[in-house]
Amino acid sequence: MDFLVSLKKNSFLRKTLALSANVLNGFPSRGMTIIGITGTTGKTTLSFFLKQILENENEKIGLIGTAGYYLKNKVIYHSGSGPATTPDPFLLFSLLKTMKKEGIRKVIMEVTSFGLMYQRVYSLSFKIGILTNISYSHHIKIHGSFENYLHSKLQLFQLVSPSGLSILPKDSQYFELFKKNSRAKVISYGFDEQSDYYAKILREEENGIEFEVYKKGEGKILKMKLNIPFRANVLNALVGIIVSDYFGLDREKTKEKIENLKTIPGRLEIIEFKGRKILVDKANTEIAFQEIIQLINLYKPKKKIAVYGNFGGSSFQEREKLARLALNFFDLTIITEDDPLDEPRDKGINDFIDYAQKNQIDQKKYLAILDRRNAIEEALKRSRPGDFVAILGRGNEKWLLYNKEKIPFDDREVVQELLNSIKLE
């Protein structure tokens, strides 16, 4: 046990393990192009954008991330306390070795703050490093401070090859910090017209966004329409175009591939049922909640209902932010559980209720139901045609985690089962 505690805190030991894993697997990333994505939110969605763009009938793309590990047509799903988004070095380098044997030469990888803090990608050289955004997250508590969290994210760009590319959001207040810490050429993107690549929104609707893409020195290079909402996805499209240009791909074909992208596992999955719209999404941070709210507004629903829980270990400050957004926007918020981990199951619920009572929120605007399945069922039963029900926080997660115990639970499957079993108007 003392060794495990020491290992968790000792950066040198962790680096040694990562390097050993790389050596034992024969330095598998040599000859491969590794694309790393980090940020508070949006990593999974962007990884699927890039996979869609780079993959063709002659080349399959490897993907390592929250939605699973993609090896050609095979997907290894991770869940619960199993392999992480950014897996431990021995699994990571083993995956890369397997991918290489299967002829995969480009790999897209979500690189989490934990993966960087625990040196899981040490000794791995990235050709491209991408930052989506930086905002407050429940992971900050585990890092000890926001500064530590930020430092972990910066490490990815110190691992990008000097001959590679760092792609950074110009709109971020941390742009200059990340630029200074990058060894590679920096390309900026955003809605800021000073960006190397920037977008102008032309029209925004519930079923997509139309926009123009500009490149510094070239002017307007594309006009396109996304079939999935969120302005964040316009930024994902910009990153996709930058990566496409880097590899010398045809822009019109890249545009077509982006426009054909319709769904991301566990992200913006909308079910239409008897006049209702039911959304299942991973949103569990302040910025993600804000994006969901913007999306729901486009639908102009009669009534807005939300189901979500506070992730075990998240700070009270973050829980207050989510509660404020939910209670100010939704007509009814049903607070429930979401991976309590080592907290009592009702701790996150009680924190929400404490906030609501402290701010004298009308009790008709919220409801507490401990069991997540029962909470989702109640939300569906209270909905009527024209309403919007948002099931938030988990997306395509397949397990609920209770300290050392985990039980199968997929919001998408639960919603479908309930829709097939309960009577709705």
C-alpha positions in Angstrom: 0.0 0.0 0.0 2.8 2.4 0.8 4.3 1.8 -2.6 0.9 2.5 -4.3 0.6 5.8 -2.3 4.1 6.7 -3.3 3.5 5.9 -6.9 0.4 8.1 -7.0 2.4 11.1 -5.8 5.7 10.3 -7.5 6.0 11.8 -10.9 9.4 10.1 -11.5 8.0 6.6 -10.8 5.1 7.3 -13.1 7.3 8.5 -15.9 9.5 5.4 -15.4 6.4 3.1 -15.8 5.2 4.9 -18.9 8.6 4.7 -20.5 8.9 1.0 -19.6 5.5 0.3 -21.1 6.6 2.1 -24.3 9.8 0.1 -24.4 8.1 -3.3 -23.7 5.7 -2.6 -26.6 8.5 -1.7 -29.0 7.8 2.1 -29.2 4.7 1.4 -31.2 3.9 5.1 -32.0 7.0 5.4 -34.2 5.8 5.8 -37.7 2.3 6.7 -36.5 0.7 10.1 -36.3 -0.8 10.7 -32.9 -3.4 13.5 -32.4 -4.0 14.5 -28.8 -7.1 16.4 -27.7 -7.4 18.0 -24.3 -9.8 20.5 -22.6 -12.6 20.7 -20.0 -15.4 19.8 -22.4 -15.8 18.7 -26.0 -13.0 16.2 -26.3 -15.2 13.2 -27.3 -17.3 15.2 -29.8 -14.2 16.6 -31.5 -12.5 13.2 -31.7 -15.5 11.9 -33.7 -15.4 15.0 -36.0 -11.7 14.2 -36.7 -12.3 10.5 -37.2 -15.1 11.3 -39.7 -12.8 13.7 -41.6 -9.7 11.5 -41.7 -11.2 8.1 -42.3 -11.8 6.8 -45.8 -12.2 3.4 -47.5 -8.4 3.1 -47.7 -7.5 4.3 -44.2 -9.0 3.5 -40.9 -8.4 5.8 -37.9 -7.7 4.6 -34.4 -9.5 6.4 -31.5 -8.8 6.2 -27.8 -11.4 8.1 -25.7 -14.4 8.2 -23.5 -16.7 6.4 -26.0 -14.3 3.5 -26.3 -11.2 2.3 -28.1 -11.7 2.0 -31.8 -9.4 -0.4 -33.7 -10.7 -0.4 -37.3 -14.1 -2.0 -37.1 -13.7 -3.3 -33.6 -14.6 -1.2 -30.5 -13.4 -1.9 -27.0 -15.9 -0.2 -24.6 -14.6 0.8 -21.3 -16.8 1.6 -18.3 -17.0 2.2 -14.6 -13.8 1.6 -12.7 -12.3 -0.1 -15.8 -10.0 1.4 -18.3 -10.1 5.2 -18.3 -10.6 7.7 -21.1 -6.8 8.0 -21.3 -5.7 4.5 -20.2 -2.8 3.5 -18.0 0.5 3.3 -20.0 0.6 -0.5 -20.3 -2.8 -0.6 -21.8 -2.2 2.5 -23.9 1.0 1.4 -25.5 -0.5 -2.1 -26.0 -3.4 -0.6 -27.8 -1.1 1.4 -30.0 0.9 -1.7 -30.8 -2.3 -3.6 -31.8 -3.4 -0.7 -33.9 -0.1 -0.6 -35.7 -0.2 -4.3 -36.4 -3.7 -3.8 -38.0 -2.3 -1.1 -40.3 -3.6 2.0 -38.5 -1.3 4.9 -38.9 -3.3 7.8 -37.5 -4.6 7.7 -33.9 -6.9 10.3 -32.3 -6.6 10.4 -28.5 -8.5 12.2 -25.8 -5.9 13.2 -23.3 -7.4 14.0 -19.9 -6.0 16.1 -17.1 -5.7 12.8 -15.1 -3.8 11.1 -17.9 -1.4 14.0 -18.0 -1.1 14.4 -14.2 -0.3 10.7 -13.8 2.1 10.8 -16.7 0.2 8.1 -18.7 1.3 9.6 -22.0 4.9 10.3 -21.0 7.4 9.4 -23.7 4.7 9.6 -26.4 5.3 12.1 -29.1 2.2 13.9 -30.5 2.1 15.3 -34.0 -0.9 17.5 -33.3 -2.1 18.8 -30.0 -5.6 20.4 -29.7 -7.2 22.4 -26.9 -11.0 22.7 -26.9 -11.6 25.0 -23.9 -10.7 25.5 -20.2 -13.4 26.1 -17.6 -14.3 25.0 -14.1 -14.6 21.3 -13.6 -15.3 18.8 -10.8 -11.8 17.3 -11.6 -10.2 20.4 -10.2 -10.8 19.2 -6.6 -8.7 16.1 -7.3 -5.9 18.2 -8.8 -5.8 20.3 -5.7 -6.2 23.6 -7.4 -7.2 25.2 -10.6 -3.5 26.1 -11.2 -2.6 22.4 -11.0 -5.4 21.5 -13.3 -4.2 24.1 -15.8 -0.6 22.9 -15.5 -1.7 19.3 -16.3 -3.4 20.5 -19.5 -0.3 22.5 -20.6 1.8 19.3 -20.5 0.2 18.0 -23.7 1.6 20.9 -25.7 5.0 20.2 -24.3 4.8 16.7 -25.8 3.8 17.9 -29.3 6.7 17.5 -31.7 8.5 20.8 -32.7 7.7 19.8 -36.3 4.0 19.3 -35.4 1.1 21.6 -34.8 -0.7 23.1 -31.7 -4.3 24.1 -32.4 -5.6 26.6 -29.8 -8.8 28.5 -29.3 -8.2 32.2 -29.8 -11.2 33.2 -27.7 -9.8 31.5 -24.6 -8.4 33.7 -21.9 -5.6 31.2 -21.6 -4.6 31.3 -25.3 -1.3 33.2 -24.7 -0.3 30.8 -21.8 -0.8 27.7 -24.0 0.9 29.4 -27.0 3.9 30.1 -24.8 4.1 26.5 -23.6 3.9 25.0 -27.0 7.0 23.7 -28.8 5.2 23.4 -32.1 3.7 25.9 -34.6 0.5 27.4 -33.2 -2.7 27.8 -35.3 -5.5 29.7 -33.6 -9.2 29.2 -34.2 -12.5 30.7 -33.0 -15.1 33.4 -33.7 -12.5 36.1 -33.1 -11.6 37.6 -36.5 -7.9 37.8 -35.4 -7.8 33.9 -35.4 -5.9 32.1 -38.1 -9.2 30.3 -38.9 -12.5 31.8 -37.8 -16.2 31.3 -38.4 -19.1 33.7 -39.0 -22.5 32.4 -38.0 -25.2 33.0 -40.7 -28.1 31.2 -39.3 -28.8 29.1 -36.2 -31.7 26.7 -35.9 -32.8 23.7 -33.8 -31.6 21.3 -36.6 -28.2 22.9 -37.3 -26.1 25.9 -37.9 -25.1 27.6 -41.2 -21.7 29.5 -41.2 -18.8 30.7 -43.2 -15.2 29.8 -42.6 -12.3 32.3 -43.1 -8.6 31.7 -43.1 -6.1 34.5 -42.5 -4.5 35.4 -45.8 -7.1 33.7 -47.9 -10.4 35.2 -46.8 -13.6 33.1 -47.1 -12.7 29.5 -47.9 -16.0 27.6 -47.2 -19.7 28.0 -46.5 -21.3 25.1 -44.8 -24.2 23.8 -42.6 -23.8 21.5 -39.6 -26.7 19.1 -39.1 -26.0 19.0 -35.3 -26.5 22.1 -33.1 -24.3 24.0 -30.7 -21.9 26.8 -31.6 -19.2 24.6 -30.0 -19.6 22.3 -33.0 -18.8 25.1 -35.3 -15.5 25.3 -33.4 -15.1 21.6 -33.9 -15.6 22.0 -37.6 -12.9 24.7 -37.7 -10.5 22.4 -36.0 -11.4 19.7 -38.5 -10.7 22.0 -41.4 -7.3 22.9 -39.9 -6.4 19.3 -39.5 -7.6 18.6 -43.0 -5.5 21.4 -44.4 -2.5 20.1 -42.4 -2.8 16.7 -44.1 -3.5 18.3 -47.5 -7.0 16.9 -47.8 -9.6 18.3 -50.3 -11.6 21.0 -48.5 -14.8 20.2 -50.3 -14.6 16.6 -49.3 -13.9 17.6 -45.8 -16.9 19.9 -45.8 -19.1 17.1 -47.1 -17.9 14.7 -44.4 -18.6 17.3 -41.7 -22.0 18.1 -43.0 -22.8 14.3 -43.0 -22.0 14.0 -39.3 -25.3 13.6 -37.4 -24.8 11.9 -34.1 -22.0 11.4 -31.5 -22.5 8.6 -28.9 -24.0 10.0 -25.7 -23.9 13.6 -27.0 -27.1 15.4 -28.1 -29.0 12.2 -28.6 -32.6 13.3 -29.1 -35.5 10.9 -29.0 -38.9 12.1 -30.4 -41.8 10.4 -28.7 -45.5 11.3 -28.9 -44.8 15.0 -29.4 -42.0 15.2 -26.8 -38.3 15.7 -27.3 -36.1 13.7 -24.9 -32.4 14.6 -24.8 -29.6 12.4 -23.4 -26.3 14.2 -23.1 -23.1 14.1 -21.1 -23.4 17.7 -20.0 -22.1 17.9 -16.4 -20.2 21.3 -16.3 -21.3 24.9 -16.2 -20.3 25.5 -19.8 -22.0 22.3 -21.0 -25.2 23.3 -19.2 -25.1 26.7 -20.9 -24.9 25.0 -24.3 -27.8 22.7 -23.5 -29.9 25.7 -22.5 -29.1 27.5 -25.7 -30.1 24.4 -27.7 -33.4 24.0 -25.8 -34.3 27.6 -26.4 -34.2 27.0 -30.2 -37.0 24.4 -29.8 -39.3 26.8 -27.9 -40.9 24.0 -25.9 -44.0 24.4 -23.8 -42.4 23.0 -20.7 -38.7 22.2 -19.9 -37.8 19.4 -17.5 -34.3 18.3 -16.4 -32.9 15.3 -14.7 -29.3 15.4 -13.4 -27.1 14.5 -10.4 -24.0 15.9 -8.8 -20.9 13.7 -9.5 -19.3 12.4 -6.4 -16.3 14.5 -5.3 -17.4 17.7 -7.1 -17.2 20.9 -5.1 -20.1 22.7 -3.5 -19.1 25.7 -5.6 -19.6 23.8 -8.8 -22.8 22.2 -7.6 -24.2 25.7 -6.9 -23.4 26.8 -10.4 -25.3 23.9 -11.9 -28.2 24.3 -9.5 -28.5 28.0 -10.4 -28.5 27.3 -14.1 -31.0 24.5 -13.8 -33.4 26.3 -11.5 -33.4 29.5 -13.4 -34.1 27.8 -16.8 -36.1 24.6 -16.3 -39.7 24.6 -15.2 -38.9 21.4 -13.3 -35.6 20.1 -12.2 -35.4 16.5 -10.8 -32.2 16.1 -8.8 -31.0 12.5 -8.5 -27.8 10.5 -8.2 -24.8 10.3 -10.5 -21.8 8.3 -9.6 -21.7 9.0 -5.9 -18.4 7.2 -5.5 -17.4 7.4 -1.9 -20.0 10.0 -0.9 -23.4 9.0 0.6 -25.9 8.6 -2.2 -27.9 11.6 -1.1 -25.0 14.0 -0.6 -25.3 15.6 -4.0 -29.1 15.8 -3.7 -28.9 17.5 -0.3 -26.4 20.0 -1.6 -28.8 20.9 -4.4 -31.7 21.3 -1.9 -29.6 23.4 0.4 -28.9 25.8 -2.5 -32.6 25.9 -3.5 -33.8 26.6 0.1 -31.1 29.2 0.7 -32.2 31.1 -2.4 -35.9 30.6 -1.6 -36.6 28.8 -4.8 -40.3 27.8 -5.3 -40.6 24.2 -4.3 -42.8 23.5 -7.4 -39.6 24.0 -9.5 -37.7 21.0 -8.2 -38.1 17.5 -7.0 -35.6 15.1 -5.3 -35.6 11.4 -6.3 -32.7 9.3 -5.1 -33.0 6.4 -7.6 -31.9 7.6 -11.0 -34.3 5.3 -12.9 -37.2 6.5 -10.9 -36.2 10.1 -11.5 -36.1 9.6 -15.3 -39.5 7.8 -15.1 -41.0 10.7 -13.2 -39.7 13.2 -15.7 -41.2 11.3 -18.6 -44.6 10.9 -16.8 -44.8 14.6 -16.0 -44.1 15.5 -19.6 -46.7 16.4 -22.2 -46.7 16.8 -26.0 -44.6 19.9 -26.9 -42.4 19.5 -23.8 -38.6 19.0 -23.7 -37.0 16.5 -21.2 -33.2 16.7 -20.7 -31.5 13.7 -19.1 -28.0 15.2 -18.3 -24.7 14.2 -16.9 -23.9 10.7 -18.2 -24.5 10.4 -21.9 -23.2 7.0 -23.0 -21.8 6.0 -19.6 -22.7 2.4 -18.9 -22.2 2.1 -15.1 -23.2 3.9 -11.9 -20.4 3.9 -9.5 -20.8 3.5 -5.7 -17.4 3.5 -4.0 -16.3 -0.1 -4.7 -19.5 -1.2 -6.3 -20.8 -0.5 -9.8 -24.1 -1.4 -11.4 -25.1 -1.4 -15.1 -26.9 1.8 -16.0 -27.1 3.5 -19.4 -29.4 6.6 -19.6 -30.2 5.9 -23.2 -31.3 2.3 -22.6 -33.3 3.3 -19.5 -35.2 6.0 -21.5 -36.0 3.5 -24.2 -37.2 0.8 -21.7 -39.4 3.3 -19.9 -40.9 4.6 -23.2 -41.8 1.1 -24.1 -43.4 0.3 -20.7 -45.1 3.4 -19.4 -48.2 5.1 -20.8 -47.8 8.7 -21.9 -50.4 11.0 -23.5 
